[in-house]
Amino acid sequence: MRITYREAIAIAQVIFFVPALVGGIFLAIRLGFSKSSGWVLLITFSLLRLIGAVREIIGTQHPSKSVITGAIVCISIGISPLTLICLGLLARVYVAPSLMHGLILPRLIFQLISTVSLAALILGIYGGIQLADQTGATNYTHLNSYSKAAVIIFTVIFVVVCLMFLVLATKVSHVPDGEKRLLVAVTLSLPFLVIRYTYALLADFAQDTRFNSFFGNATYYLCMAVLTEFVVIFICEIAGFTLRVIPKEERNLEAVEMIRGHVPVDSNDLSRSDALLEDGGQRTRKPQRKFKGPLSWLFFQAKDAIAAHRDAK
């Protein structure tokens, strides 16, 4: 049986993302399964691409509405975790002890981006399902408003991540030497992400069928979507394999800062944090509450303000 150009691309994705998935699982076990770390998202992205590639292989020989719908949805929503992987790398740089007390980025931004991204994922999935109900298996060339809204939100998130990267880049002198490679990884990844997002925007808004991710020009899809994703994942995994495991003491210090919910920390704050880490972290007191969202952030801001007022008296 003759293998088509599109099938060869899908097979290449399977060959690439199987070891990428294994690498992501290894990194998550070694460095942590935290949602903000990026490694869980790397696993999610690899799974989406594997499922999409397998469905694409099946759909090439036996096209059906359900198979093609699944392939298109996996392709379209995959750009969100791809961006959030880079955001996870920036989040690790952000919580470095030498930066936690001087940055202007509240940790709330990272959580808001994740929440908005989840909403965009839901829109993308719903849009794909609605489109499948309205069109045939071979007429998947014009996305509906839900899918377009999802791509717009993904693009806005990408722009915000770029701005956050620029802010962190201005503090590069304070980044520990072992963590600077994360900024290098994001720097190398951003140009390829720009190409990937350009393809997604052209596919949705240019009304040019050559940029359709399933029925369009296979060479455009390979060069602007598939290969760019390969490069970004390769860069991020190589950076991950070279990272050190964060010691328990530093993780505890990060938890203290997450409770406080704000970045500017004075000497009194530092002394209180150090008190929790006395004796080399052997008697570290676990925080009673964790910073979950905007309401918790406001609560602990008010609590700290009241405590500071009492101390002033």
N, C-alpha and C positions, 0 to 999 in steps of 0.2 A: 504493500500500500504506500502510495506516494505521500510524503509529509509536506504540507503546504508551508508557506512563509510564516503565516500567523501561528501555525502549530509549532514551528521551530522556535519562535519567540517564546511561546508559552512553555515549551520544554526547557528552554534556557532559564526561565524564571523558576521552574521547579528545581532544577539542578542548583541554582544559586541560593534559593531561600530555604532549602532543607538544612544545609549547614549553617545558614544565618539564624534559623530558628534554634538550632542546637546551641550556637554561640550565645544567643540572647538568653536562653534558659541558664546557661553556665554563668553569665554575667549577673543575672538576677539573683542566683543562689550565692554568688561570691560577694556581690556589692550591695544587695538588698532588694527586696520586692516592693519597696515604696513606690506608690503611683507617680510621685514627682521625680523619681530617679531616671526615668526614661527607658529602663531595661524591660519593664513589663510592656511598655508601648512597643518596643522593638519586637517582642514576642507576638503581640497583637498584629502588628504590621506584617510580619512574616507569615502568620497564619492567613491573613486576608489575601495576601498575594498568592499563597499556595492554593487556597480555595478558588480564587479567581482564575488562576492559570489552569487548574484541572478542569474547571467548568468551561474555559475557553477551548481547551483541547476537545472536550466532548461536544461542545456546541459547533465546532468547525465541521465535524463529520455528521452529527445528528442534531441540527438546530431545533430548538424548541423554546417556547416563551420562558419557561421557568429556568432553564439552564442559562440562557443568554441574559435574563434579568439578573440572576445571581452573579454572573461574571461582571456585568456592567456596574452593579452596586459595589462589589468588592474593589473594582478598579477606581471608582469615583470617590468613595469614602476613605480610601487608603491614604490620601494625601494629608489627612488630619493627623493621624499618629506619626506620620513621617516628620511633620513639623514639631509635634510635641516631644519627639525624641530629642531634638536639638534643644527644646525648652528644658527638658530634664537635665541635659548637660549643663546648661546655664544655671539651673537651680542648684546643682552641686557646687558650682563655683561660688554662687551667692552665699551659701552657708559656710564657706571657709571662715574659720575663726578670725582671721585678719581682716575680713571684709564685713562681717556681720554687724559691726558697730559703726560703720561709716557710710553705708550705701543709702541711697535715697529711694530705693525700690521697696515698697512694702511687700511682704510675702503674700499679702492678699491678692496681688496681681496674678501670681502664678495659679492660685486656686480659681480666680475668676476666668482666666483663659481656659483652664480645663473644663469648667462648667459650660462656658459658651461653646467650646469645641464639642462637648457631648450633645448639646442642642443641635448643632450643625450636623452631627452624625445622624441624629434621629430624622432631621429634615431630608438628608440625602437618601436614607433608606426608604422613607415614606414616599419620596419623589420617584424613586426607582420602581417601587411597587405600583404606584398610581400609573406610571407610564406604561408598565407592562399590561395593565388592565385596559389601556386605551389604544394600544398599538399592537401590531403583529410581531412575530418573532424576527422578521427581517426588515422592520421599519423603525429601528431604534436610533433615529438620527436627530431628533429635536427634543431636548430635555424640557421638562415643565418648570413652572416657577419655583417649586419646592427644591428641585435639584440645583437650579441656578442660585437660589438663595443660599444653599449650603456651600456652594463653591465660593460665593462672595464672602461669606463668613470665614471660610477657611483662609481666603486670601487676606482678609483683614487681620486675622490672627497671625498670619505669617509676617505681615508688616509690623505688628506690635512686637513680635519676637525679634525682628531685625533691630527695632529701636531699643529694646532691652539689651540686646547684644552690644549696641553702641555705647550704652550707659556703662555696662560692665567693662567694656574695653578701655574706658577712661580710667578705670581703677586697676589696670593690669599690673601696675607696680606693687600692689598690695596682695596680688594673687599668689599663693604658695607655688613654688616651682613645679611641683608634681601635678598641680591643677591647671597650669597654663596651657597644657596640651589640649584641654577641653575647649578653650577659646580658639586654639588653632584648628581643632576639628570642626567647630561651627563655622569659622572663617572659610575653610575649604569647602564646606557643604553648601553655604548660602548661594553661590553662583549656580550650582546644579539645581537647587530648589527653585531659584528664579525661573530657570528653563522649564522645570516641571509644572510650576504654576502658570506659566505662559501657555503651555499646552492645554492645561485644564480650562483656562479662560477662553482660549480660541475655540476649543471644542464646544463650549456652551454658548458663546456670544458672537462668534465670527460668522455663523451660518455657512461654514465651509465643511463639507462632509469629509474632506481629507483628514481633519483632525478628530474625527469620531474615534473613540477609544476601542471600538469593536469592529465597525464596518469601514473605518477610514483607511488612510494610507498607512501601510504597515511599517514603512521606513520611518515616517514621522513619529509614529508611536514608539518604535524601538529607540530612536535617538533622543527624543524629547521626554519620554516617560520612563521606559524600562531601564535604559542605561544610566540615566541620571539617578534613579532610585538605587541601582546597584552601587554606584559610587558613594552616595550618602551613607548607605548602610555599612559599606566596607569601611569608610572613614570612621564612623561612630563606633563600630565594633573594635577596630584596631586601637582607638583611643581608650575604650573600655578595658581591653586586656592589659593595658599598661598602667592602669590606675591602681593605687593602693587601697586596701580595705580601711575604711575610717575606723579608728579605735573607739572603744565604748565611751571613753571620756568625752571625746568630741561629739559623739552622737547625743550624749546627755546634755552637753552645752547647747547643741542645736535645739533640743526639745525645750530647754528653758527659754530660748529666744522665740520659739514658736508660740509659747504660752503668752509671752509679753505682746506679741502681735505687732510690734513696731520695730524699726531698725535703729534710730538714734538711741544709743545707750550711753549713759554717763558712768562715772567712776563708781558711784553707789550701786548701779545695776551690776557692774562687773564684779564688785566685791560680793554681792549677794549670789551671783552665779558661781563664783569661785568657792563660796561656802558650801554649795551643793556638791562640789567635786573634790572635797578634801580627802586626804589620804589616798591620792592617786585614783580616785573614783571608786574605792572599795566600799565606801559608805554613802554612795550617791543616792539621794532621795528622789524617787520617781515622781514626776509631776502628777498632780491630782487631776488636772484638766488639760485638755489639748485644744489648740487653736483650730477650730473647724470652719469658720466662715465669718461674714461681715458682722453678725450679731455678737459672736464671741469676741471678735476683734474690738468692737466698741465697748463691750463689757470690761475687758481687761485694760483698755485704755483708760476708762473712767476709774477703775480700781487703782491703777498705778498713779493717776493724778491725785486721788484722795490720799493715798499713802504718802506721796511726796509732799502734799500740803500739811499733813500731820507731822512729818519729819521736820518741816521748816519751822513749825511751832516749837 
